[in-house]
């Protein structure tokens, strides 16, 4: 009997907590289906009188959302692919090939994680300006695809794979590249998935990079497009929430598909990208 | 390597393959590292080192760089924007660090149980962290709407006659940003705390229960001390994150109203990229980095002393 009561209490507490955490999302979703003048009502109306699904149709005409989504997708996929490939490749060198200077070099990688990006964004900007790469997607790709984070996360995982496995493969005549491709890559699928998901989401959500570098409307990402929409039409509350909902949906999908890998990635590295 | 080279000639037959092997390892090792390292060197390490050098130069977009020693730092002392930004950053950190830590620990303890449905609740708590920042900022700005926003409606309903004007007021804009950032970040640190909680042996709690310790005593006597390494790590991460806060503020308040939410990283952005004062902005960036470094080192020291005692 007391066990049952305790259980009910536990669920009640958890539900209250989840409701508190999720209230902003509920507000977003509910407002996205309202008329502009229904968003701020006293008292709060959680379920709209009439569900205006048309908001989700109209927004595509109000702002070039398709272009924005396309740009976000292009940047996120390109950066993720480059980060996963170059990161896991380098991690193999740092964990399974012995050569002088290796560990000192890795220490340099680790040390840079402690330096906030904000401290060197200006020199990066000057470099890109001199190279005439501002206002291009290439600038964002170059700046974000070769981070230390991917190397760090993959190395953590490769260190847990026994060296004997590589040694055996070497004796069997596999080259180092063969070992990387045929043994390490298949074995490290969970870590690769973690890295890919974290990188994808970080790039998709990134605001400052595109904000600093991209001035042409054609190049904007969803985040920039949505922000500028809010700046221009600050009374179209419902439409803002429709845009916000659409910008979150892809992330929700990616997250629900691979949340196991997210959590593992964070728990093993304790860092974000 | 040195051994191989100094070895006399007769022993060469064995030495040569070893030398060749060593060279081969260097080449192979570097071939793995190079694709990432080239990009990393060019776009992270070089800008980082440049930032240090720039801090001692007078250089803006329309003049040539000139060595000025510590002038940029002297200028900071008299720059009111810098004082305001420093104060705001400290205020943000003082709110964000303890509140996020407490919320994350609370969530982790509540969700560290074997009940059906707990994975759903964990997902819910984590989701704000990966929601895009612009969506977070626009939704919370509306929640904080001073006249008809849900937050003030709730406050009025429970008897607060004149609720704060939040992002529209100089005094309450920063607390609004802090609340938003705590909501956004707590799920991330909850994951770290959950990992920490799972390492505490169940026997500790059983033994304490046998000894008659209540839940409160078990929390302070077992949970808190056992989580010390996690708490330390979380505190360091939160400190770094707090002092470099930028994007949330740019999107949510853009430093306003007035400059009531202007923070250091934003000043670096404004001076360096908007105004083109490369030298001065890099000096501010260096100060920002030194603050983060100092706080982190102090935290390490405290942690060492506690672990030793």
HADDOCK unambig.tbl for C-alpha pairs under 7 A between the chains (distance, minus, plus):
assign (segid A and resid 18 and name CA) (segid B and resid 121 and name CA) 6.28 0.50 0.50
assign (segid A and resid 18 and name CA) (segid B and resid 124 and name CA) 6.45 0.50 0.50
assign (segid A and resid 18 and name CA) (segid B and resid 125 and name CA) 6.78 0.50 0.50
assign (segid A and resid 21 and name CA) (segid B and resid 125 and name CA) 6.33 0.50 0.50
assign (segid A and resid 22 and name CA) (segid B and resid 124 and name CA) 6.98 0.50 0.50
assign (segid A and resid 24 and name CA) (segid B and resid 139 and name CA) 6.61 0.50 0.50
assign (segid A and resid 28 and name CA) (segid B and resid 139 and name CA) 6.33 0.50 0.50
assign (segid A and resid 40 and name CA) (segid B and resid 148 and name CA) 5.52 0.50 0.50
assign (segid A and resid 40 and name CA) (segid B and resid 149 and name CA) 6.55 0.50 0.50
assign (segid A and resid 41 and name CA) (segid B and resid 148 and name CA) 6.55 0.50 0.50
assign (segid A and resid 42 and name CA) (segid B and resid 148 and name CA) 6.59 0.50 0.50
assign (segid A and resid 44 and name CA) (segid B and resid 150 and name CA) 6.52 0.50 0.50
assign (segid A and resid 86 and name CA) (segid B and resid 35 and name CA) 6.00 0.50 0.50
assign (segid A and resid 86 and name CA) (segid B and resid 36 and name CA) 5.01 0.50 0.50
assign (segid A and resid 87 and name CA) (segid B and resid 36 and name CA) 6.35 0.50 0.50
assign (segid A and resid 89 and name CA) (segid B and resid 32 and name CA) 5.45 0.50 0.50
assign (segid A and resid 89 and name CA) (segid B and resid 33 and name CA) 6.72 0.50 0.50
assign (segid A and resid 90 and name CA) (segid B and resid 32 and name CA) 4.96 0.50 0.50
assign (segid A and resid 90 and name CA) (segid B and resid 33 and name CA) 4.03 0.50 0.50
assign (segid A and resid 90 and name CA) (segid B and resid 36 and name CA) 6.29 0.50 0.50
assign (segid A and resid 92 and name CA) (segid B and resid 32 and name CA) 6.90 0.50 0.50
assign (segid A and resid 93 and name CA) (segid B and resid 29 and name CA) 4.88 0.50 0.50
assign (segid A and resid 93 and name CA) (segid B and resid 32 and name CA) 5.13 0.50 0.50
assign (segid A and resid 93 and name CA) (segid B and resid 33 and name CA) 5.76 0.50 0.50
assign (segid A and resid 97 and name CA) (segid B and resid 25 and name CA) 6.65 0.50 0.50
assign (segid A and resid 97 and name CA) (segid B and resid 29 and name CA) 5.61 0.50 0.50
assign (segid A and resid 98 and name CA) (segid B and resid 25 and name CA) 6.55 0.50 0.50
assign (segid A and resid 99 and name CA) (segid B and resid 25 and name CA) 5.88 0.50 0.50
assign (segid A and resid 99 and name CA) (segid B and resid 26 and name CA) 5.20 0.50 0.50
assign (segid A and resid 99 and name CA) (segid B and resid 29 and name CA) 6.71 0.50 0.50
assign (segid A and resid 115 and name CA) (segid B and resid 289 and name CA) 6.72 0.50 0.50
assign (segid A and resid 116 and name CA) (segid B and resid 244 and name CA) 6.63 0.50 0.50
assign (segid A and resid 116 and name CA) (segid B and resid 289 and name CA) 6.89 0.50 0.50
assign (segid A and resid 118 and name CA) (segid B and resid 244 and name CA) 6.60 0.50 0.50
assign (segid A and resid 118 and name CA) (segid B and resid 265 and name CA) 6.03 0.50 0.50
assign (segid A and resid 119 and name CA) (segid B and resid 285 and name CA) 4.57 0.50 0.50
assign (segid A and resid 119 and name CA) (segid B and resid 286 and name CA) 6.51 0.50 0.50
assign (segid A and resid 119 and name CA) (segid B and resid 289 and name CA) 6.51 0.50 0.50
assign (segid A and resid 120 and name CA) (segid B and resid 47 and name CA) 5.81 0.50 0.50
assign (segid A and resid 120 and name CA) (segid B and resid 48 and name CA) 5.22 0.50 0.50
assign (segid A and resid 120 and name CA) (segid B and resid 51 and name CA) 5.61 0.50 0.50
assign (segid A and resid 122 and name CA) (segid B and resid 272 and name CA) 5.79 0.50 0.50
assign (segid A and resid 122 and name CA) (segid B and resid 273 and name CA) 6.38 0.50 0.50
assign (segid A and resid 122 and name CA) (segid B and resid 278 and name CA) 6.89 0.50 0.50
assign (segid A and resid 123 and name CA) (segid B and resid 47 and name CA) 5.07 0.50 0.50
assign (segid A and resid 123 and name CA) (segid B and resid 50 and name CA) 6.39 0.50 0.50
assign (segid A and resid 123 and name CA) (segid B and resid 51 and name CA) 5.99 0.50 0.50
assign (segid A and resid 124 and name CA) (segid B and resid 43 and name CA) 6.75 0.50 0.50
assign (segid A and resid 124 and name CA) (segid B and resid 47 and name CA) 5.49 0.50 0.50
assign (segid A and resid 143 and name CA) (segid B and resid 43 and name CA) 5.75 0.50 0.50
assign (segid A and resid 146 and name CA) (segid B and resid 36 and name CA) 5.44 0.50 0.50
assign (segid A and resid 146 and name CA) (segid B and resid 39 and name CA) 5.43 0.50 0.50
assign (segid A and resid 146 and name CA) (segid B and resid 40 and name CA) 5.32 0.50 0.50
assign (segid A and resid 147 and name CA) (segid B and resid 40 and name CA) 6.22 0.50 0.50
assign (segid A and resid 201 and name CA) (segid B and resid 130 and name CA) 6.95 0.50 0.50
assign (segid A and resid 205 and name CA) (segid B and resid 132 and name CA) 4.69 0.50 0.50
assign (segid A and resid 205 and name CA) (segid B and resid 133 and name CA) 6.43 0.50 0.50
assign (segid A and resid 207 and name CA) (segid B and resid 247 and name CA) 6.68 0.50 0.50
assign (segid A and resid 208 and name CA) (segid B and resid 247 and name CA) 6.16 0.50 0.50
assign (segid A and resid 223 and name CA) (segid B and resid 134 and name CA) 6.01 0.50 0.50
assign (segid A and resid 227 and name CA) (segid B and resid 134 and name CA) 6.46 0.50 0.50
assign (segid A and resid 244 and name CA) (segid B and resid 135 and name CA) 4.84 0.50 0.50
assign (segid A and resid 248 and name CA) (segid B and resid 131 and name CA) 6.14 0.50 0.50
assign (segid A and resid 248 and name CA) (segid B and resid 132 and name CA) 6.37 0.50 0.50
assign (segid A and resid 263 and name CA) (segid B and resid 191 and name CA) 6.92 0.50 0.50
assign (segid A and resid 267 and name CA) (segid B and resid 191 and name CA) 6.77 0.50 0.50
assign (segid A and resid 267 and name CA) (segid B and resid 192 and name CA) 5.93 0.50 0.50
assign (segid A and resid 267 and name CA) (segid B and resid 195 and name CA) 6.67 0.50 0.50
assign (segid A and resid 270 and name CA) (segid B and resid 192 and name CA) 6.99 0.50 0.50
